[in-house]
Amino acid sequence: QVQLVESGGGLVQAGGSLRLSCAPSGSIFSIMTMGWYRQAPGKQRELVAQITGGVSPNYVDSVKGRFTISRDNAKNMLYLQMNSLKPEDTAVYYCRTIVRNYGGLNEYWGQGIQVTVSS
């Protein structure tokens, strides 16, 4: 089993910044992909940014140029630097990973962390 713990969320004014962190733990042989999703009230969960192996990260259009996803491979940590935040970025943000472990390839989600951007 793998656990993902998110941190770094909170309340910020429009134009401000936050940095989300995701710390995976548990049975991990290798990490195939890691990413951040978000879900705003009344909306479907959407991919915000994802990083896979040596491939360049991909972002949803609405955050390009403002958000940066990164990994610390030594620690298996995942980060999302969010700058120039807008009220429409308000959502619960989830860390997601696909790893190879004893059970083969498996997908795991964090519990989610609230990000609120006030206007």
N, C-alpha and C positions, 0 to 999 in steps of 0.2 A: 504494500500500500504506500501511496505517496501523499503527502500533505503539502499544500501551498498556503503560505501565510502572507497576506498583503498588508502593507503599512504605508503611511504617508498621506493619506487622504485628509479631508477636512474642509473648512470653509475659507474661501478666499474671494477677494474682490475682483471684478473684471479687470483684465490686464495683468493680473498677478501670476504667480508660478507655484507649482507643486511638483514634488517628485515622488512617484509611487515606487515601492519596492515589493518584490515577490521572492520569498525564500522557500524553495522546495526542500523537502526532507523525506527520507524513507528509502525504499528499495529502488534505486536508479542505476542501471548499467550505462545508459547513454540517453541524452536528451535529443530528440529529433527536431522539435520546434517549441517555441515559447511565444506567447502573445498576450495582448491585453484586449479585452472586450469591455463593452459598457452597455448598460441598459437604463434608459431614462423612463420615468413614469409613463405608462400607456404606450410605450414603444417596444419594438423587438430588440433583442440583444444584437449588437453589431460589433464587428471586428474593428478595433481602433488601430492596432499595429501588431506586426508579427515578425519574428526573426527566426530563420531556419538555416542551420549550418553556415556555410560560407556564402549564402545568397544574400543579396542586399535586402534590407528590411522593406516591408511594404506597409503603407499607411492608407487609411480611409482619406478621401480627398479633403474632407472638412478639417483635418488636423495637419495636413502637410505644411511644412514650414514652421509649425508651432510646437509640435511634439517630436520627441526623439526617443526611440526605444534602444536599449543597449543591454548587453549581458556581460557579467563577470564569469567567465568560464571556469575559473579556478574555484569559485564559490558556488557556482550554479545559480547565482542571483540574477534576477531580471529587474530592469528599471524602466520607468517611463517618465522622462522629464517633460513637463507640460508648461509651456510658456504662453504668454498672451492669452490667458484663459478667457473664455466667453461664457455668458450665462447658459448658452446651449450646450456647453460641455458638462453641465450638471447631470450626474448619473451615478449609478453604482458601477464601479469598475471591477472587473474580474480578471484574474490571472489564469491562464490556461496553458497546459503543456501536454505534449505527447512524448512519452518516454518508452524506452525498451527496458523491461525488467523481467523478473522470473515468469511473469504471465504473458510475456511477449510484448507487443505494442499496446499501450494503454493511454487513455486520455484522462486527465485530472483537471479539476477546477478549484480555485480558491473560494473562500466564503463570500468574497466581495467586500469592497470598501467604498464608502460614500465620498463623493467629491461634489461640493456645492459651490457654485460661482455666483456671487451676488452682483447685481447691476448697479 
